[in-house]
Amino acid sequence: MSEGTIQKTAELLEVGCYVSTQVLISKIDCTESELKSILESMRGQGYEIEENPELGIRLLSDPDVLSGRAVKTGLQARILGRSILYDSSLDSTNEKAKTLGRQGDEEGTVVIADEQTEGRGRFGRNWFSPRGEGIWMSVILRPPSVLEPYTPLSLVTAHCVATALRDVAGVRAEIKWPNDVKIGDKKVCGILTELDKDTAGTSFLVIGIGVNVNQTVFEGELASLATSVRIETGKAANRTPLIRKILENLERSYLKAVEEGFSEVLKDVRKLCTLVGEHVSVNVGSETVQGYVQDIDDAGRLIMRTEDGKIREILAGEANTVR
């Protein structure tokens, strides 16, 4: 059963309201037998459906089922999401997006997976990406040279995710430089930005976004490091509205940066950055730098006053608060 047919049927059905079988058959352009197959496929994807011989068919709840069509429905963006590739399972959405980008796919192409089998974070770390529990997606951007260097885009993306989590899920998400989103002391989202070139030699960016949404428990070392929206709120969240909001936020900030540069956009980033004013330790390659964070500059660099009184500008590294 095609994703498009299932999504069209889902859009015709309503939670708590019956739709007659004949209306569905007419609008989907199928037979009664085909409709039964469609409904069975939907149940297999997690839809709760009630069939009443007299009243018709209705959804019992609004399920958290991802699809490209569902994300596009109601998406208020003109560039990001104009092409959406959804797959139930991918090794890595970033790898898929890079393959598409090398082939010349347009800016704004979004790759979404319900599960990643080889999800990656920074420094080649594994990113736990279980089926049905998070947002695993990547976006292709082809920024103009006016935005070079592109380093601040990771911070900008983190801000877009944090704001979406605050607005849609009601959690107090904040940014940890250079590209994480945290709730309290635990990580809820990671950003992985990669630069590549297409067959014409033109550079493009892939921004990977991994958000922990509906996990109820993390095992091993992740138990002390990671959290999810569900753990923080005590209730399951629908991922589709969150994806839409992230894409809308990112498009707005990206276009503003293209028009005005990063300076104005980073003003909002600084408001949610947890490290400004803190005593931190930053691993930069084999070097460890300690000091107080003064600011984040317009290139996305961490401005630190080290313990010997010097000012350091740090472009990338692993930063942690010193208690």
N, C-alpha and C positions, 0 to 999 in steps of 0.2 A: 504494500500500500504506500503510495507516494506521500511525502511530507506535506506537499501542497494540498492534497485532498483531505488529509487529517486536519491540517490547520484551518482550512475553509470550513469544515464541519464544526470544529471547535468554536470558530467565530460565530456560527449560526446558533449554537446552543447557548443557553444562559443558565447561570447558577440560580436554582430555586424556581425557575419558570419553565413550564413545559413548552416544547415546540412540536407540532404535529409531525408524525412520520411522513405524511404526504408532502408537507411543505419542505422537509429536508430532502426527500427524494427529488422533488422538482428543482430545488435550488442547487443541489449538488450534481444533478443530472445523472442519476444512477438508478439501479433496480433495488427492490426491497432486499434481495439477497446480498447485493453489493453493500448496501447500507449496514447490514448486520456485520459484514466483514470489516467495514470501516470502524464500527463501534468496538469490535473485539480488538482491533489493532490499537485503538485509543486506550482501552483498558490496560493493554499490555504496556503502554507508556506511562501509566499512572493516573489516567483520568478516571474519576468515579462517576458512573453514569447510571441513571435509573430509567427504565423503560416501563411505561404504563400503557396497556392496550387501549385504554379509552382516552387518556390525556396526552400521550405522546412521550417525548424524551426530554430529559433535563440533566444538567450537571449538578452534582451534589456539593461540589466545592470547586474553587478556582485553582487548578493544579499548577505546580511549579514544573512545567514542561517546556524546555527550550526549543526554539526553532527560529530560523532566519525570518520567516514571515511574522511570527509573533513579536520579535524585536522591532521590525520595521513598522508594525501597526502602531501608530501614534508617536513615532519617533520624530522629534522636532529638530531635524538636522538636514542640511542640504548636501553636505560632502561626506561626513563620516556615516557609514552605514548604507550608502547608496548601492553598494554591493556587499552582501553578507553571505559568507560560506559557513554553513553549520554542519558539523559531523558529530555523531554520537561518541566517537573515540578517535583521538589523534595521538601520535607520539608527542608532538609539541606544536602548539598553535604558532609559535614564533618560526619554527622551521617551515611549516606550511606557508605562512605569510611571506617568508623570504623567497621561497620557491615561486610564489605568485608574483612577487615584486620583480624578481629577475626576469620573468616572462613579460613584464610590462603592465601588470594589472594597475588599475587607476588608484590615485590617491583616495583614501577614505574606505578602501576595501577592509572589511572586518572578517576575521576568522574566529569562530566560536566552537568550542568542543564541550561536550558534557563530561568528558574525562580526558586526562592526559596520561599516557603511559610512561613518558619520559620527559615530564615537565622540568624546566630548568629555572634556577634563580641566578643571582649574581655569583661570580667566581666559580661557575660550573656546578653549583650546588643543586641537588635534587629538589624539586618542588612537588610536594604531595598534592595530587590533583584527583581525588576520588570522584567517581561517577555520581552525578546528581547533587553534589554538595557545595559546589563553588562556581565562581565565574572564572573561566579560563578562556581568555580571548587575546587577540593581537590585532593591531591596527597598522595599516600601511600609510605612511605620510611621505610626501615629496616636498619638503620645505624649501623655499627659495634661499638663495645664498645669503640674503640679508639676515637670516637667523643664525648663520654660522658664528661661533660653534654652537652645536645643538644641545650641549650638556644640560641647560636648564629645562629641557622638555621632560626629563624624568621627574624633576621636582614639580613641574606644572601638572603633569599627569597624576602624581600622588595627591596634589591638592584637589584635582577634579574628582578623584575617587573618594577622598575624605569628605568633601562637601556632599557628594551623592549619598554616602553612608549616613551623614548627619540628617540630610533632608528626607530621605526615603525610609531609612531604617531606624532613625532616631537614636543613633549611638554617638558618643562623643569621640569621634575619630580625629586624630592629629597626625602630623607629618614628622617622620624622623629622617633627617638628611642622610643620604642623598636621594633615596627613592622608596622608602617604606611608609606604610600607613599603620599606625598603632592605635589600640584602644587601651588606655592605661599603660602598663609596661609590656603588653603583648602585641605581637604582630598579627594584623588581620589581612594585610595586602602587601604584595611585592611587585615592583615594576622592573622589567628588563628591557632596556633599549639597545637595539643593535643597528649598526650602519652597514649597508650593503650596496651593490651596484647591479643594475640590470644589464641586459645584453648590449644596450647602446652605450654603456659606460656611464650612465647617469646615476648619481647616488640617491638612495632612498632610505628611510628609517622604518624599522618595525618596532612598535612599542607593545611589549607583552604585559598583560595585566592579570594577576592572579589574586582573587578575593575569596577568603574563607567565609562562606555564607551559612550553610546549614549543618556543619559538623557539630556533633554533640560531645565528642571527646577526641583528644589528641594523645597519642601514645609515645613512650620513650622520651627523648630529649625535647620533642615538640610540646609536651605537656606544660613545660615551664616557659616556653617561648611563644607559642601561638594561641590565638583565640579565634572565634567566629562570631558573626552577627547573632546566631542562635544562642550561643553560650552567653553572650552579653545581655540579650533581651529576654531569654527564656522562651522564645517562640520562633517557629519556622518563618522564613522570609521568602517571598517570591523573587526569583532572580531577574526576571525579564524587566520589571520597572527599574531595577538597579542598573542593569546594562544600558537601558535607554538614557537614564540620567547621567551616567558616566560619559557616554558618547556625546550627549548634548553639552555637558560641561567642557569636555575636551575640545570640541569644535569651537565653542565660543572663545575659550582661552587661546587656542592655537591661532585663530583668525585675528584676534586682538594683538597677539605677539607679532604676526606677519605685518600688520598695519602700523604698530606703534613700537615694536621691539619688546624685549622681555621686562623692561624696567617696571611698567605699570602692572603687569601680570604678577610679577614676583612680590609686589606689595601685599597681595592677598596671601601668597604662599607663606610669607614671614609670620603672618598672624596665627597660623596653625602649626608652625614649626616648634617642636618641643625643645630643641637644643640651644636656641638663642638665649644667652645669659647663663648657660649651664657650664659647670666644670666637666670637661670631657676628655676622653682618651681616644685618639684616632690612629688606627693602623693604616699606614700609607706604605704599601709594599712591605719591606722588611723593617721599616722605621715606625716607632710609636711616638706620637706627638701628644703632649698633655697641655691643657690650658683652658682658658675661658672663651666661649664663643661670643664674638662681638656682633656678628651680622652674617647675612648671606648676600653676596654681591650680585650684580646683574648678570654675571656669567655663571651663576649657580654655585660659586665657590664658597666654602666655609671660611670665614675670616676669624682667626683665632689669635688671642694674645697668649703666647706660651708662658710657661712658668719662669722663664728667664727674661720676660718682658718684651720679647720680639713679636712682631706681627707676621703671621703665616697665612698664606692664601692656599687652601687645599681644595683641589678640583674633584678628587674622588678618594674614597677610603671607607673604612668600617669604623663608625663612631659609636661610642657608648658613654653614658653618663658615669662619672666617678662619684661614688657615694662616700 
